[in-house]
Amino acid sequence: MTRTMKWIRPLAAAALACALAAPALRAQQKQAPAPVLKQELRGMFLIGAAINLAQIEGRDTQGSALVRREFNTISPENVLKWEAVHPKPDSFAFAAPDRYVAFGQKNGLVVIGHTLVWHSQTPRWVFQDAAGQPASRDTLLARMRHHILTVVGRYKGRIKGWDVVNEALNEDGTLRPSPWLKIIGEDYIAQAFRFAHEADPRAELYYNDYSLENAAKRAGAVALIRKLQAVGIRVAAVGLQGHYKMGWPAPAALDSTIAAFAALGVKVNITELDVDVLPPARPQYRGADVSFRADTSSALNPYARALPDSVQQALARRYADIFAVLLARRGVVERVTFWGVDDADSWLNNWPVRGRTSYPLLFDRAGQPKAAFDAVVEAARRARAARQPTSSR
């Protein structure tokens, strides 16, 4: 056990104990101001949420208000993915991304770009020639460069950092056989980073993926970052997506994953955090591949009306454990972003099973803080107290 892990466990336990008592304490202290995430985590790391078009445009008033009050950074759920912003070869759709960036700037939020190169949510034409056959390497490289220079260049100086390449690895750590790899070759990742740097030399550039807490995939990501560094590519941070389960990953695995990238001189962002409390659609599946789907059944949707209090408390314990690790690694961890604002707009309501009622975030469907919120707040307070110097008598 690492020195860091030895004190993570008591910190998480103490945070949970306070979180479980928080509703009673709030009732006793009605005059006290409600805690705000970004204030509680100030000086630790940025705390954010992925937002959708309804929140950007203000149609989801509850979600928009939560973003403005609780968070200091935002990521776009969909509006900057290739199919949304560049649907046709000669056509870009910038209205929604422009509103996203304007929303962030108006509200003083750190704006993140997601994502430039991904095998999913990319139109077929990108990879095809006029006859519908696979495009040539030179053609695909030219399209990639044009896309990245146009999109990143438009928001130069306004978007802090970009998920340049998303989900390039298989579960065993090898490169995913995407059209990018098949047509361009292994250097497509380095080329994407070079184009992004060309478009905005001051922007932070990230590699983003899920399940990097698994040893084989983590080893593949470490090897990938080393190869990029060897050819002069600067990766500012690796994004751990953080689509976690109630029992996975173990806190020690999360801690060792952060440490592995820190050893390369690379920061870590938790980019898409949520905790799935529902039964797995496939036993032992721990990934987040958007192409994976399963049929609906009542057994897979056990909390259709409400989440039992016992599960609420278990979720609070889980978040206490996760944030104990992240707070212990502050300085390496620079940003933690939830994938959604409240339970109602989580993607887990429809993935991998459509129509389920999921409860993976800190705010419920009414926008109210859950026991998990209290656990995160208490973990932050205890981490802050632990680093304060004690006064002598």
Residue pairs with C-beta under 8 A, 6 or more apart in sequence:
1 252
2 252
2 255
2 256
2 259
4 255
4 259
4 328
4 329
5 251
5 252
5 255
7 328
8 251
8 255
8 321
8 324
8 325
8 328
9 251
9 324
11 324
11 327
11 328
11 379
11 382
11 383
11 386
12 251
12 317
12 320
12 321
12 323
12 324
12 379
13 320
14 378
14 382
15 320
15 323
15 324
15 375
15 376
15 378
15 379
15 381
15 382
16 316
16 317
16 320
16 375
16 378
18 374
18 378
18 381
18 382
19 316
19 320
19 371
19 372
19 374
19 375
19 377
19 378
20 313
20 316
20 371
20 374
22 371
22 374
22 377
22 378
23 371
23 374
26 32
26 34
34 369
35 369
35 377
36 69
36 70
37 47
37 70
37 71
37 362
37 373
37 376
37 377
38 47
38 70
38 71
38 72
40 376
40 377
40 380
40 381
41 47
41 336
41 380
43 384
44 327
44 330
44 380
44 383
44 384
45 326
45 330
45 333
45 334
45 335
45 336
46 72
46 73
46 110
46 334
46 335
46 336
46 337
47 70
47 71
47 72
47 73
47 335
47 336
47 337
48 71
48 72
48 73
48 74
48 75
48 109
48 110
48 112
48 335
48 336
48 337
48 338
49 66
49 67
49 70
49 71
49 74
49 75
49 337
49 338
49 339
49 340
49 341
50 74
50 75
50 76
50 77
50 114
50 272
50 337
50 338
50 339
50 340
50 341
51 63
51 67
51 74
51 75
51 76
51 77
51 100
51 103
51 341
52 60
52 63
52 77
52 78
52 345
53 78
53 79
53 96
53 99
54 60
54 63
54 345
55 63
55 64
55 67
55 341
55 345
56 64
56 79
56 96
56 99
56 100
56 103
57 99
58 64
60 345
62 342
62 366
62 367
63 341
63 342
63 345
63 367
65 367
66 341
66 342
66 363
66 367
67 74
67 107
67 109
67 341
68 107
71 109
72 108
72 109
72 110
73 109
73 110
73 111
73 112
73 335
73 337
74 100
74 103
74 104
74 109
74 110
74 111
74 112
74 337
75 112
75 114
75 271
75 337
76 97
76 100
76 112
76 113
76 114
77 339
77 340
77 347
78 84
78 121
79 85
79 96
79 97
79 100
80 97
80 100
80 113
80 114
80 115
80 151
81 114
81 115
81 118
81 121
81 122
82 116
82 118
82 121
82 122
82 123
82 126
82 147
83 121
83 122
83 123
84 93
84 96
84 97
84 121
85 92
85 93
85 94
85 96
85 97
85 151
86 92
86 93
86 123
86 147
86 150
86 151
87 93
87 123
88 123
88 125
89 125
89 143
92 150
92 151
94 154
97 151
97 154
97 155
100 111
101 111
101 155
101 158
101 159
103 109
104 110
104 111
105 111
105 158
110 160
110 335
111 155
111 158
111 159
111 160
112 159
112 160
112 161
112 162
112 163
112 335
112 337
113 151
113 152
113 155
113 159
113 161
113 162
113 163
113 203
114 162
114 163
114 166
114 208
114 271
115 162
115 163
115 164
115 165
115 166
115 208
116 147
116 148
116 151
116 152
116 162
116 163
116 164
116 165
116 166
116 192
116 196
117 144
117 148
117 164
117 165
117 166
117 180
117 188
117 189
117 192
118 165
118 166
118 167
119 167
119 176
119 178
119 179
119 180
120 167
120 290
120 291
121 290
126 135
126 140
126 143
126 179
127 134
127 135
127 140
127 179
127 183
128 134
128 135
129 135
129 136
129 139
134 179
134 182
134 183
135 143
135 183
136 183
137 183
137 184
137 185
140 179
140 180
140 183
140 184
141 184
141 188
141 191
144 180
144 184
144 188
144 191
144 192
144 195
145 191
145 195
148 192
148 195
148 196
148 199
149 195
149 198
149 199
151 199
152 159
152 162
152 195
152 196
152 199
152 200
152 203
153 199
153 200
155 200
156 199
156 200
156 202
156 203
157 200
157 202
159 200
159 203
160 203
160 204
161 203
161 204
161 205
161 206
161 236
161 237
162 196
162 203
162 204
162 205
162 206
163 206
163 207
163 208
163 239
163 271
164 192
164 193
164 196
164 205
164 206
164 207
165 189
165 192
165 193
165 207
165 208
166 208
166 209
167 176
167 208
167 209
167 210
167 289
168 175
168 176
168 178
168 180
168 181
168 189
168 207
168 209
168 224
169 175
169 176
169 209
169 217
169 220
169 221
169 224
170 176
170 217
170 220
171 211
171 214
171 216
171 217
171 287
172 216
172 217
172 220
173 216
173 217
173 218
173 219
173 220
173 221
173 223
174 220
175 181
175 186
175 220
180 188
181 188
184 191
189 207
189 224
189 228
190 227
190 228
190 231
190 233
193 205
193 228
193 233
193 234
193 235
194 233
196 203
196 205
197 203
197 205
197 234
204 236
204 237
205 234
205 235
205 236
206 235
206 236
206 237
206 238
206 239
206 269
206 271
207 221
207 224
207 225
207 228
207 235
207 238
207 239
208 238
208 239
208 241
208 271
209 217
209 221
209 238
209 239
209 240
209 241
210 240
210 241
210 243
210 272
210 287
210 288
210 289
211 217
211 241
211 286
211 287
211 288
212 218
212 221
212 238
212 240
212 241
212 257
213 240
213 248
213 249
213 253
213 254
213 257
214 249
214 253
214 286
218 257
218 260
221 238
221 261
222 260
222 261
222 264
225 235
225 238
225 261
225 264
225 266
226 264
228 235
229 235
229 264
235 266
236 266
236 267
237 266
237 267
237 268
237 269
237 334
237 335
238 261
238 266
238 267
238 268
238 269
239 268
239 269
239 270
239 271
239 272
240 254
240 257
240 258
240 268
240 269
240 270
240 271
241 270
241 271
241 272
241 273
241 288
241 339
242 270
242 271
242 272
242 273
242 274
242 336
242 339
243 272
243 273
243 274
243 276
243 288
243 339
244 273
244 274
244 275
244 276
244 318
244 322
245 275
245 276
245 280
245 286
246 275
246 276
246 277
246 314
246 315
246 318
248 286
249 257
251 321
251 322
251 324
251 325
254 322
254 325
254 326
255 325
255 328
255 329
257 268
258 268
258 325
258 329
258 332
258 333
259 329
259 332
261 267
261 268
261 332
262 268
262 329
262 332
267 332
267 333
267 334
268 329
268 332
268 333
268 334
269 333
269 334
269 335
269 336
269 337
270 326
270 333
270 335
270 336
270 337
271 335
271 337
271 339
272 288
272 337
272 338
272 339
273 322
273 336
273 337
273 338
273 339
274 338
274 339
274 340
274 346
274 348
274 360
274 361
275 315
275 318
275 319
275 322
275 360
275 372
276 348
276 358
276 360
277 303
277 307
277 311
277 314
277 315
277 358
277 359
277 360
278 300
278 301
278 302
278 303
278 348
278 356
278 358
279 299
279 300
279 302
281 292
281 294
281 300
281 352
281 353
282 292
282 294
282 352
285 292
290 351
292 351
292 352
293 351
293 352
293 353
293 354
294 300
294 352
294 353
295 353
296 353
296 354
296 355
296 356
297 353
298 304
300 353
300 356
301 353
301 355
301 356
301 357
303 311
303 357
303 359
304 356
304 357
305 357
307 315
307 359
311 359
312 359
312 370
312 371
312 372
313 371
315 359
315 370
315 371
315 372
316 370
316 371
316 372
316 374
316 375
317 375
318 372
319 362
319 372
319 375
319 376
319 379
320 375
320 376
320 378
320 379
323 375
323 376
323 379
323 380
324 379
324 383
326 333
326 336
327 379
327 380
327 383
328 383
330 383
338 361
338 362
339 346
339 347
340 346
340 347
340 360
340 361
341 361
341 363
342 361
342 363
342 364
342 365
342 367
343 349
343 358
343 359
343 360
343 361
343 363
343 364
343 365
344 365
346 358
346 360
346 361
348 356
348 358
348 360
349 355
349 356
349 357
349 358
350 356
359 370
361 370
361 372
362 369
362 370
362 372
362 373
362 376
363 369
363 370
363 373
364 370
